[in-house]
Amino acid sequence: MHPSGLAKRGSRSWQGGRLAFPTEAQWEYLCRGGTKTAWTMGANNNDLIRFGNIGSMECPKKWLEMPDFTESWHDGYGNKAAPVGRFESNSFALFDVHRNLSEWCRDYYFDYGEVPAEKGTGMRPGNSGKRLARGGNPGGGGNHGFGFRPSVDLPFSACR
């Protein structure tokens, strides 16, 4: 199902309970486990084999021929989704944040400089007509290999 259908279908319970897709900024923060590095485990992509289904030597030949598209290890999954939890979790105990499935985000796609993010949630307001997903999908296009992680926006004043 396309995310707009989920949002419409669940708008009463999701919005009333403040349960929603995370914004891209929230997703990126959760993916990295609070670090400021490119990946949850740091800057060394050799450790990605422990944390995600990145695209290994089992991928289709045309993928292997593309520069910097696959990694040189064998994880047994190639361009297929791995079972949930097959790879290590990040420091927030979240699994499968690096590749495996694309995950829907609340905001729409914009170039980073085009629409500034709001403080707090990181939401980039507006509707570009293009839905945004993060994480990566080893199986490629369409609506195949998509998932979502619901999030709740908590008022920071309640936490003080």
Buried (B, 14 or more C-beta within 10 A) or exposed (E): EEBEEBBEEBEEEBEEEEEBBBBBBBBBBBBBBEBEEEBBBEEEBEBBBEBBBBBBBBBEEEBBEEEEEBBEBEBEBBBEBBEEEBBBBBEEEEBBBBBBBBBBBBBBBBEEEEBEBEEEBBBBEEEBEEBBBBBBBBBEEEEEBBBBBEBEBEEEEEEE
